Structure formats: C-alpha cells, structure tokens
Amino acid sequence: MEKRKKRLLDKMDKPANRNAMLLTFAQWLDRGSMLLRRLGGSRPSLRSVLAAILRRTENAPQVVDVGAYHGEFARAVIRVRRDAKIHCFEPIPSARAILEDRLRSYTNIKIYSSGIGDSDSAETLNVNEFGAASSMLHVTPLCIENYPVVSTTTSAQSVQMRRLDSVFPTGAFDLLKLDVQGYEREVINGAQELLGRTSWIITEVSFAPLYDKGVLVDEVCELLRRAGFQLETAFGWSNGQQGYPLQADFLFSRQAAR
C-alpha cells in the first residue's frame, strides 16, 4: 500500500503526469455514464446526484450517514426526499450535540454515538480544532500545508467503534455515505455484508496522503469494485494550494441499481 501511495503522489507532483491522469480519469467518468446523462450533461453537485438516485425509489429511501458531523448531508437528503429514513453516526460529542439540535424535529432520523470501523471495540479518536478534520488517524504535514486550519489536534478521545455489519445485520439500504477522513478501508472492511444489501455509495476520496496510513483513491475504488460496485461520477472537488485536486466525492453504484 505504501508503494502505491508513493507512486500516486509522485505522479500528482509532476504536472505532465497529473494532467494526463486527470484527463484520462475525466474521460473515463464521462464515457457511457447513464447518471451523467440523467443530470443533463451538467457538472454534478450533491443535490443533483441525490435527486438522480433517491427520487427513483418508490418507498422511503433508507440512508446510512457515516461521519454525519453537523448534519449537512442528512439535511441535503431531506431536501430531496423528506420521507427518507436516515441513520446518522457521529462519535464527536460536541459535533453530535449540534447534529441532534439541528435534526431534533425529524422523527425519521436516528443518531448514533458510535464510530464506524472494522471492529466492535474502543479506539482513540483524534479530535481536531477544525472539527470536520477529526479522524481515527493523524493529519499529515501535506494536509496541514494545504489546509492550515487543521494544524491543531485538541484531544484524543476514546470512542466505541462498531462494524456496520454488527449494527445492521439485516435490511436493504438505498444509499451509504462515508466521510471518515482516510478511514474508508476500515469502514468498508467492516461492512462487507451490508454492502451486498446497498444500492449506492457516496464517499470522500483522497488523491494524496492527507492522513497517516489513510487510504487513497485507488484502494477505495478497488475495495468497492471487489464488493460489486462501479464508479459513476465525481463531484465536490477540493484543490490544494498547487491547484491540483486533493479530494473529491465519488458516487458508486451496484450494477443492479442502474
């Protein structure tokens, strides 16, 4: 894995390779993508992606939101499908308090205090001064260089971790969303059964190592490919100070969900 990270980072650091790789990637996404055509050929956004996949379901969509933070994603889902049943996971107490306050009027949203990973055990969460950057992993110098606001870790808190397979041993889900700051590998590994009952996945991916031992985009794609998913489109791009992408949101679908 470390060798793959180095190769990818070396490529991203060379403008010629970076441009060629991003062009190839963009062309691959655009080629034959049914979702992009449904979006009218425009650049997708979170709202348009949610509309494209959630409005197709006859019954109330079942959504799992891992890394719910202050409820931004949950509220975006509600704006598209007010009847959606949403399971929000947020282990940071201060963030969860805001989440609960903002979503208290929705009886169709359930909030969990546990973190999500590949085991049912207590682990250490690194709480960042910039709360959205908090992670089970440590930020790297590259992350701090590009996002100085994440430079301070305020505390290390013990949190109870759960596997999604343990939380949801049965039931089908329309959408799984991951925003776990480099911890995607562990979440995916702990959700192998649930993935077989899930139609769509939205996950943040990193093109460069922003978290120590964090997973990069190539491994996320491979893990989900093995689980039966294929990449549909990308949106929510975040560029570094050098102007090239460091993160984006990827949408994956099961073949049966198309």
Phi and psi restraints in degrees (value plus and minus 20) as a CYANA .aco file:
   2 GLU   PHI     -82.4   -42.4
   2 GLU   PSI     -56.0   -16.0
   3 LYS   PHI     -85.9   -45.9
   3 LYS   PSI     -60.0   -20.0
   4 ARG   PHI     -83.6   -43.6
   4 ARG   PSI     -61.2   -21.2
   5 LYS   PHI     -79.5   -39.5
   5 LYS   PSI     -65.5   -25.5
   6 LYS   PHI     -83.7   -43.7
   6 LYS   PSI     -62.9   -22.9
   7 ARG   PHI     -81.7   -41.7
   7 ARG   PSI     -64.0   -24.0
   8 LEU   PHI     -85.3   -45.3
   8 LEU   PSI     -63.9   -23.9
   9 LEU   PHI     -85.5   -45.5
   9 LEU   PSI     -59.2   -19.2
  10 ASP   PHI     -80.2   -40.2
  10 ASP   PSI     -62.0   -22.0
  11 LYS   PHI     -84.5   -44.5
  11 LYS   PSI     -63.9   -23.9
  12 MET   PHI     -88.1   -48.1
  12 MET   PSI     -43.1    -3.1
  13 ASP   PHI    -102.3   -62.3
  13 ASP   PSI     -30.1     9.9
  14 LYS   PHI    -127.3   -87.3
  14 LYS   PSI      93.6   133.6
  15 PRO   PHI     -72.8   -32.8
  15 PRO   PSI     -62.4   -22.4
  16 ALA   PHI     -82.8   -42.8
  16 ALA   PSI     -68.0   -28.0
  17 ASN   PHI     -85.5   -45.5
  17 ASN   PSI     -59.6   -19.6
  18 ARG   PHI     -82.9   -42.9
  18 ARG   PSI     -66.7   -26.7
  19 ASN   PHI     -83.6   -43.6
  19 ASN   PSI     -62.3   -22.3
  20 ALA   PHI     -84.5   -44.5
  20 ALA   PSI     -62.2   -22.2
  21 MET   PHI     -85.6   -45.6
  21 MET   PSI     -64.6   -24.6
  22 LEU   PHI     -87.6   -47.6
  22 LEU   PSI     -56.4   -16.4
  23 LEU   PHI     -85.0   -45.0
  23 LEU   PSI     -65.7   -25.7
  24 THR   PHI     -81.4   -41.4
  24 THR   PSI     -62.9   -22.9
  25 PHE   PHI     -81.9   -41.9
  25 PHE   PSI     -65.9   -25.9
  26 ALA   PHI     -83.4   -43.4
  26 ALA   PSI     -60.8   -20.8
  27 GLN   PHI     -85.7   -45.7
  27 GLN   PSI     -58.4   -18.4
  28 TRP   PHI     -84.8   -44.8
  28 TRP   PSI     -61.7   -21.7
  29 LEU   PHI     -82.6   -42.6
  29 LEU   PSI     -60.8   -20.8
  30 ASP   PHI     -94.5   -54.5
  30 ASP   PSI     -48.1    -8.1
  31 ARG   PHI     -89.1   -49.1
  31 ARG   PSI      91.5   131.5
  32 GLY   PHI      48.0    88.0
  32 GLY   PSI      -2.5    37.5
  33 SER   PHI     -97.9   -57.9
  33 SER   PSI      92.5   132.5
  34 MET   PHI     -85.0   -45.0
  34 MET   PSI     -55.3   -15.3
  35 LEU   PHI     -84.6   -44.6
  35 LEU   PSI     -64.2   -24.2
  36 LEU   PHI     -80.5   -40.5
  36 LEU   PSI     -57.3   -17.3
  37 ARG   PHI     -86.9   -46.9
  37 ARG   PSI     -57.0   -17.0
  38 ARG   PHI     -86.2   -46.2
  38 ARG   PSI     -46.9    -6.9
  39 LEU   PHI    -103.4   -63.4
  39 LEU   PSI     -15.2    24.8
  40 GLY   PHI      57.9    97.9
  40 GLY   PSI      -2.1    37.9
  41 GLY   PHI      60.4   100.4
  41 GLY   PSI     -20.3    19.7
  42 SER   PHI    -103.8   -63.8
  42 SER   PSI     145.4   185.4
  43 ARG   PHI     -88.0   -48.0
  43 ARG   PSI     103.4   143.4
  44 PRO   PHI     -88.4   -48.4
  44 PRO   PSI     132.1   172.1
  45 SER   PHI    -147.6  -107.6
  45 SER   PSI     150.6   190.6
  46 LEU   PHI     -78.4   -38.4
  46 LEU   PSI     -64.7   -24.7
  47 ARG   PHI     -82.8   -42.8
  47 ARG   PSI     -64.4   -24.4
  48 SER   PHI     -89.0   -49.0
  48 SER   PSI     -55.2   -15.2
  49 VAL   PHI     -86.5   -46.5
  49 VAL   PSI     -65.9   -25.9
  50 LEU   PHI     -81.5   -41.5
  50 LEU   PSI     -61.0   -21.0
  51 ALA   PHI     -83.1   -43.1
  51 ALA   PSI     -60.3   -20.3
  52 ALA   PHI     -85.4   -45.4
  52 ALA   PSI     -52.9   -12.9
  53 ILE   PHI    -121.5   -81.5
  53 ILE   PSI     -52.3   -12.3
  54 LEU   PHI    -106.8   -66.8
  54 LEU   PSI     -48.3    -8.3
  55 ARG   PHI     -95.1   -55.1
  55 ARG   PSI     -26.3    13.7
  56 ARG   PHI    -103.2   -63.2
  56 ARG   PSI     -37.9     2.1
  57 THR   PHI    -104.8   -64.8
  57 THR   PSI     114.3   154.3
  58 GLU   PHI     -95.1   -55.1
  58 GLU   PSI     -63.1   -23.1
  59 ASN   PHI    -109.0   -69.0
  59 ASN   PSI     152.2   192.2
  60 ALA   PHI     -79.6   -39.6
  60 ALA   PSI     104.3   144.3
  61 PRO   PHI     -82.2   -42.2
  61 PRO   PSI     120.5   160.5
  62 GLN   PHI    -120.9   -80.9
  62 GLN   PSI      99.0   139.0
  63 VAL   PHI    -146.3  -106.3
  63 VAL   PSI     116.0   156.0
  64 VAL   PHI    -134.0   -94.0
  64 VAL   PSI     103.2   143.2
  65 ASP   PHI    -134.1   -94.1
  65 ASP   PSI      81.0   121.0
  66 VAL   PHI    -118.2   -78.2
  66 VAL   PSI      98.0   138.0
  67 GLY   PHI      68.7   108.7
  67 GLY   PSI      33.6    73.6
  68 ALA   PHI     -93.2   -53.2
  68 ALA   PSI     -45.1    -5.1
  69 TYR   PHI      31.5    71.5
  69 TYR   PSI    -136.7   -96.7
  70 HIS   PHI    -116.0   -76.0
  70 HIS   PSI     -11.5    28.5
  71 GLY   PHI      72.7   112.7
  71 GLY   PSI      -3.9    36.1
  72 GLU   PHI     -81.3   -41.3
  72 GLU   PSI     -65.1   -25.1
  73 PHE   PHI     -89.3   -49.3
  73 PHE   PSI     -64.0   -24.0
  74 ALA   PHI     -78.3   -38.3
  74 ALA   PSI     -61.8   -21.8
  75 ARG   PHI     -88.7   -48.7
  75 ARG   PSI     -53.1   -13.1
  76 ALA   PHI     -85.1   -45.1
  76 ALA   PSI     -58.8   -18.8
  77 VAL   PHI     -84.3   -44.3
  77 VAL   PSI     -65.3   -25.3
  78 ILE   PHI     -82.0   -42.0
  78 ILE   PSI     -55.1   -15.1
  79 ARG   PHI     -84.8   -44.8
  79 ARG   PSI     -47.8    -7.8
  80 VAL   PHI    -108.9   -68.9
  80 VAL   PSI     -65.3   -25.3
  81 ARG   PHI    -155.4  -115.4
  81 ARG   PSI      78.3   118.3
  82 ARG   PHI     -85.0   -45.0
  82 ARG   PSI     -41.3    -1.3
  83 ASP   PHI    -109.5   -69.5
  83 ASP   PSI     -17.4    22.6
  84 ALA   PHI     -81.0   -41.0
  84 ALA   PSI     119.5   159.5
  85 LYS   PHI    -114.5   -74.5
  85 LYS   PSI      95.0   135.0
  86 ILE   PHI    -139.0   -99.0
  86 ILE   PSI     111.3   151.3
  87 HIS   PHI    -128.2   -88.2
  87 HIS   PSI      90.5   130.5
  88 CYS   PHI    -124.0   -84.0
  88 CYS   PSI     107.9   147.9
  89 PHE   PHI    -131.9   -91.9
  89 PHE   PSI     102.3   142.3
  90 GLU   PHI    -167.8  -127.8
  90 GLU   PSI      86.7   126.7
  91 PRO   PHI    -103.8   -63.8
  91 PRO   PSI     -34.9     5.1
  92 ILE   PHI     -99.1   -59.1
  92 ILE   PSI      96.9   136.9
  93 PRO   PHI     -75.3   -35.3
  93 PRO   PSI     -64.4   -24.4
  94 SER   PHI     -86.3   -46.3
  94 SER   PSI     -59.7   -19.7
  95 ALA   PHI     -89.1   -49.1
  95 ALA   PSI     -58.9   -18.9
  96 ARG   PHI     -85.8   -45.8
  96 ARG   PSI     -54.0   -14.0
  97 ALA   PHI     -82.7   -42.7
  97 ALA   PSI     -62.0   -22.0
  98 ILE   PHI     -86.9   -46.9
  98 ILE   PSI     -62.0   -22.0
  99 LEU   PHI     -77.7   -37.7
  99 LEU   PSI     -67.9   -27.9
 100 GLU   PHI     -84.1   -44.1
 100 GLU   PSI     -58.0   -18.0
 101 ASP   PHI     -86.7   -46.7
 101 ASP   PSI     -61.1   -21.1
 102 ARG   PHI     -93.3   -53.3
 102 ARG   PSI     -47.6    -7.6
 103 LEU   PHI    -131.1   -91.1
 103 LEU   PSI     -10.2    29.8
 104 ARG   PHI     -81.5   -41.5
 104 ARG   PSI     -44.3    -4.3
 105 SER   PHI    -102.6   -62.6
 105 SER   PSI     -25.8    14.2
 106 TYR   PHI    -121.0   -81.0
 106 TYR   PSI      90.9   130.9
 107 THR   PHI     -95.9   -55.9
 107 THR   PSI     -33.2     6.8
 108 ASN   PHI    -113.4   -73.4
 108 ASN   PSI      -9.9    30.1
 109 ILE   PHI    -138.3   -98.3
 109 ILE   PSI     108.1   148.1
 110 LYS   PHI    -133.8   -93.8
 110 LYS   PSI     113.9   153.9
 111 ILE   PHI    -132.2   -92.2
 111 ILE   PSI     112.2   152.2
 112 TYR   PHI    -135.0   -95.0
 112 TYR   PSI     124.8   164.8
 113 SER   PHI    -112.2   -72.2
 113 SER   PSI     -27.8    12.2
 114 SER   PHI    -102.1   -62.1
 114 SER   PSI     135.2   175.2
 115 GLY   PHI    -106.5   -66.5
 115 GLY   PSI     145.8   185.8
 116 ILE   PHI    -140.5  -100.5
 116 ILE   PSI     111.7   151.7
 117 GLY   PHI    -178.0  -138.0
 117 GLY   PSI    -165.9  -125.9
 118 ASP   PHI    -128.5   -88.5
 118 ASP   PSI      -5.3    34.7
 119 SER   PHI    -171.0  -131.0
 119 SER   PSI     140.9   180.9
 120 ASP   PHI    -124.5   -84.5
 120 ASP   PSI      65.2   105.2
 121 SER   PHI    -179.2  -139.2
 121 SER   PSI     149.4   189.4
 122 ALA   PHI    -105.0   -65.0
 122 ALA   PSI     113.0   153.0
 123 GLU   PHI    -157.9  -117.9
 123 GLU   PSI     151.2   191.2
 124 THR   PHI    -117.8   -77.8
 124 THR   PSI     106.8   146.8
 125 LEU   PHI    -123.0   -83.0
 125 LEU   PSI     109.1   149.1
 126 ASN   PHI    -109.4   -69.4
 126 ASN   PSI      86.6   126.6
 127 VAL   PHI    -106.9   -66.9
 127 VAL   PSI     100.1   140.1
 128 ASN   PHI    -112.6   -72.6
 128 ASN   PSI     130.0   170.0
 129 GLU   PHI     -77.6   -37.6
 129 GLU   PSI     -56.9   -16.9
 130 PHE   PHI    -109.5   -69.5
 130 PHE   PSI      75.7   115.7
 131 GLY   PHI     -70.8   -30.8
 131 GLY   PSI     -56.7   -16.7
 132 ALA   PHI     -85.9   -45.9
 132 ALA   PSI     -36.2     3.8
 133 ALA   PHI    -112.8   -72.8
 133 ALA   PSI     -20.0    20.0
 134 SER   PHI     -81.8   -41.8
 134 SER   PSI     125.2   165.2
 135 SER   PHI    -178.8  -138.8
 135 SER   PSI     142.1   182.1
 136 MET   PHI     -90.8   -50.8
 136 MET   PSI     -33.9     6.1
 137 LEU   PHI    -129.9   -89.9
 137 LEU   PSI     149.1   189.1
 138 HIS   PHI    -117.1   -77.1
 138 HIS   PSI     122.1   162.1
 139 VAL   PHI     -86.5   -46.5
 139 VAL   PSI     129.5   169.5
 140 THR   PHI    -115.4   -75.4
 140 THR   PSI     145.3   185.3
 141 PRO   PHI     -77.5   -37.5
 141 PRO   PSI     -54.5   -14.5
 142 LEU   PHI     -82.9   -42.9
 142 LEU   PSI     -59.7   -19.7
 143 CYS   PHI     -83.7   -43.7
 143 CYS   PSI     -66.0   -26.0
 144 ILE   PHI     -84.5   -44.5
 144 ILE   PSI     -58.8   -18.8
 145 GLU   PHI     -80.6   -40.6
 145 GLU   PSI     -59.9   -19.9
 146 ASN   PHI    -109.8   -69.8
 146 ASN   PSI     -45.9    -5.9
 147 TYR   PHI    -152.5  -112.5
 147 TYR   PSI      57.9    97.9
 148 PRO   PHI     -75.6   -35.6
 148 PRO   PSI     -43.5    -3.5
 149 VAL   PHI     -84.4   -44.4
 149 VAL   PSI     -37.2     2.8
 150 VAL   PHI    -114.6   -74.6
 150 VAL   PSI      -9.0    31.0
 151 SER   PHI     -89.1   -49.1
 151 SER   PSI     -37.8     2.2
 152 THR   PHI    -134.2   -94.2
 152 THR   PSI     100.3   140.3
 153 THR   PHI    -114.8   -74.8
 153 THR   PSI      99.9   139.9
 154 THR   PHI    -105.4   -65.4
 154 THR   PSI     -51.2   -11.2
 155 SER   PHI    -182.8  -142.8
 155 SER   PSI     142.8   182.8
 156 ALA   PHI    -136.2   -96.2
 156 ALA   PSI      98.2   138.2
 157 GLN   PHI    -136.2   -96.2
 157 GLN   PSI     120.1   160.1
 158 SER   PHI     -99.8   -59.8
 158 SER   PSI     108.1   148.1
 159 VAL   PHI    -149.1  -109.1
 159 VAL   PSI     129.7   169.7
 160 GLN   PHI    -102.4   -62.4
 160 GLN   PSI     100.9   140.9
 161 MET   PHI    -116.0   -76.0
 161 MET   PSI     129.2   169.2
 162 ARG   PHI    -155.3  -115.3
 162 ARG   PSI     131.4   171.4
 163 ARG   PHI    -106.9   -66.9
 163 ARG   PSI     122.1   162.1
 164 LEU   PHI     -80.5   -40.5
 164 LEU   PSI     -52.8   -12.8
 165 ASP   PHI     -84.0   -44.0
 165 ASP   PSI     -49.3    -9.3
 166 SER   PHI     -97.3   -57.3
 166 SER   PSI     -59.4   -19.4
 167 VAL   PHI     -91.2   -51.2
 167 VAL   PSI     -59.6   -19.6
 168 PHE   PHI    -145.1  -105.1
 168 PHE   PSI      55.5    95.5
 169 PRO   PHI     -88.8   -48.8
 169 PRO   PSI     -39.1     0.9
 170 THR   PHI    -157.0  -117.0
 170 THR   PSI     150.1   190.1
 171 GLY   PHI      79.6   119.6
 171 GLY   PSI     126.4   166.4
 172 ALA   PHI    -121.5   -81.5
 172 ALA   PSI     129.0   169.0
 173 PHE   PHI    -150.2  -110.2
 173 PHE   PSI     119.5   159.5
 174 ASP   PHI    -100.2   -60.2
 174 ASP   PSI     -55.3   -15.3
 175 LEU   PHI    -168.3  -128.3
 175 LEU   PSI     113.0   153.0
 176 LEU   PHI    -137.1   -97.1
 176 LEU   PSI     106.7   146.7
 177 LYS   PHI    -135.8   -95.8
 177 LYS   PSI     112.7   152.7
 178 LEU   PHI    -141.5  -101.5
 178 LEU   PSI     107.9   147.9
 179 ASP   PHI    -160.8  -120.8
 179 ASP   PSI      61.4   101.4
 180 VAL   PHI    -145.3  -105.3
 180 VAL   PSI      -3.4    36.6
 181 GLN   PHI      31.7    71.7
 181 GLN   PSI      41.8    81.8
 182 GLY   PHI      67.1   107.1
 182 GLY   PSI     -22.1    17.9
 183 TYR   PHI    -119.4   -79.4
 183 TYR   PSI      -0.9    39.1
 184 GLU   PHI     -81.6   -41.6
 184 GLU   PSI     -57.8   -17.8
 185 ARG   PHI     -76.7   -36.7
 185 ARG   PSI     -68.7   -28.7
 186 GLU   PHI     -85.5   -45.5
 186 GLU   PSI     -61.1   -21.1
 187 VAL   PHI     -83.2   -43.2
 187 VAL   PSI     -65.8   -25.8
 188 ILE   PHI     -83.1   -43.1
 188 ILE   PSI     -63.0   -23.0
 189 ASN   PHI     -84.0   -44.0
 189 ASN   PSI     -48.6    -8.6
 190 GLY   PHI    -110.5   -70.5
 190 GLY   PSI     -10.5    29.5
 191 ALA   PHI    -152.4  -112.4
 191 ALA   PSI       8.2    48.2
 192 GLN   PHI     -82.8   -42.8
 192 GLN   PSI     -58.0   -18.0
 193 GLU   PHI     -93.4   -53.4
 193 GLU   PSI     -62.8   -22.8
 194 LEU   PHI     -82.7   -42.7
 194 LEU   PSI     -56.8   -16.8
 195 LEU   PHI     -79.5   -39.5
 195 LEU   PSI     -53.2   -13.2
 196 GLY   PHI     -89.4   -49.4
 196 GLY   PSI     -30.6     9.4
 197 ARG   PHI    -135.8   -95.8
 197 ARG   PSI      -1.7    38.3
 198 THR   PHI    -140.2  -100.2
 198 THR   PSI     118.6   158.6
 199 SER   PHI    -111.4   -71.4
 199 SER   PSI     -61.5   -21.5
 200 TRP   PHI    -154.8  -114.8
 200 TRP   PSI     130.4   170.4
 201 ILE   PHI    -153.7  -113.7
 201 ILE   PSI     111.3   151.3
 202 ILE   PHI    -133.6   -93.6
 202 ILE   PSI     102.7   142.7
 203 THR   PHI    -158.6  -118.6
 203 THR   PSI     122.6   162.6
 204 GLU   PHI     -94.2   -54.2
 204 GLU   PSI     118.9   158.9
 205 VAL   PHI    -148.3  -108.3
 205 VAL   PSI     134.8   174.8
 206 SER   PHI    -136.3   -96.3
 206 SER   PSI     118.4   158.4
 207 PHE   PHI    -114.4   -74.4
 207 PHE   PSI     -28.3    11.7
 208 ALA   PHI    -166.3  -126.3
 208 ALA   PSI     135.4   175.4
 209 PRO   PHI     -91.7   -51.7
 209 PRO   PSI      76.0   116.0
 210 LEU   PHI    -111.7   -71.7
 210 LEU   PSI     -38.0     2.0
 211 TYR   PHI    -150.1  -110.1
 211 TYR   PSI     118.4   158.4
 212 ASP   PHI     -81.7   -41.7
 212 ASP   PSI     104.1   144.1
 213 LYS   PHI      47.3    87.3
 213 LYS   PSI      -4.8    35.2
 214 GLY   PHI     -96.9   -56.9
 214 GLY   PSI     133.9   173.9
 215 VAL   PHI     -99.3   -59.3
 215 VAL   PSI     126.6   166.6
 216 LEU   PHI    -125.6   -85.6
 216 LEU   PSI     153.4   193.4
 217 VAL   PHI     -77.6   -37.6
 217 VAL   PSI     -59.1   -19.1
 218 ASP   PHI     -84.9   -44.9
 218 ASP   PSI     -58.9   -18.9
 219 GLU   PHI     -92.8   -52.8
 219 GLU   PSI     -57.7   -17.7
 220 VAL   PHI     -78.7   -38.7
 220 VAL   PSI     -67.7   -27.7
 221 CYS   PHI     -80.4   -40.4
 221 CYS   PSI     -61.4   -21.4
 222 GLU   PHI     -89.1   -49.1
 222 GLU   PSI     -62.2   -22.2
 223 LEU   PHI     -80.5   -40.5
 223 LEU   PSI     -62.5   -22.5
 224 LEU   PHI     -95.9   -55.9
 224 LEU   PSI     -50.4   -10.4
 225 ARG   PHI     -82.3   -42.3
 225 ARG   PSI     -63.2   -23.2
 226 ARG   PHI     -84.0   -44.0
 226 ARG   PSI     -48.5    -8.5
 227 ALA   PHI    -105.0   -65.0
 227 ALA   PSI     -19.0    21.0
 228 GLY   PHI      77.7   117.7
 228 GLY   PSI      -1.7    38.3
 229 PHE   PHI    -129.4   -89.4
 229 PHE   PSI     135.2   175.2
 230 GLN   PHI    -150.9  -110.9
 230 GLN   PSI     129.2   169.2
 231 LEU   PHI     -93.9   -53.9
 231 LEU   PSI     111.8   151.8
 232 GLU   PHI    -123.8   -83.8
 232 GLU   PSI     -69.9   -29.9
 233 THR   PHI    -183.8  -143.8
 233 THR   PSI     153.1   193.1
 234 ALA   PHI    -154.6  -114.6
 234 ALA   PSI     130.4   170.4
 235 PHE   PHI    -178.9  -138.9
 235 PHE   PSI     159.7   199.7
 236 GLY   PHI      42.2    82.2
 236 GLY   PSI      21.0    61.0
 237 TRP   PHI     -86.7   -46.7
 237 TRP   PSI     120.3   160.3
 238 SER   PHI    -145.5  -105.5
 238 SER   PSI      98.1   138.1
 239 ASN   PHI    -114.8   -74.8
 239 ASN   PSI     129.8   169.8
 240 GLY   PHI    -103.0   -63.0
 240 GLY   PSI    -197.7  -157.7
 241 GLN   PHI     -87.3   -47.3
 241 GLN   PSI     -40.6    -0.6
 242 GLN   PHI    -106.0   -66.0
 242 GLN   PSI     -23.2    16.8
 243 GLY   PHI      75.7   115.7
 243 GLY   PSI     -25.0    15.0
 244 TYR   PHI    -122.4   -82.4
 244 TYR   PSI     135.6   175.6
 245 PRO   PHI     -84.5   -44.5
 245 PRO   PSI     116.8   156.8
 246 LEU   PHI    -128.9   -88.9
 246 LEU   PSI     -51.8   -11.8
 247 GLN   PHI    -165.0  -125.0
 247 GLN   PSI     139.0   179.0
 248 ALA   PHI    -180.1  -140.1
 248 ALA   PSI     148.2   188.2
 249 ASP   PHI    -122.4   -82.4
 249 ASP   PSI     108.6   148.6
 250 PHE   PHI    -129.2   -89.2
 250 PHE   PSI     119.7   159.7
 251 LEU   PHI    -127.6   -87.6
 251 LEU   PSI     105.8   145.8
 252 PHE   PHI    -136.8   -96.8
 252 PHE   PSI     128.4   168.4
 253 SER   PHI    -150.9  -110.9
 253 SER   PSI     132.3   172.3
 254 ARG   PHI     -99.1   -59.1
 254 ARG   PSI     127.1   167.1
 255 GLN   PHI     -74.9   -34.9
 255 GLN   PSI     -60.2   -20.2
 256 ALA   PHI     -89.0   -49.0
 256 ALA   PSI     -37.9     2.1
 257 ALA   PHI    -104.9   -64.9
 257 ALA   PSI     -30.5     9.5
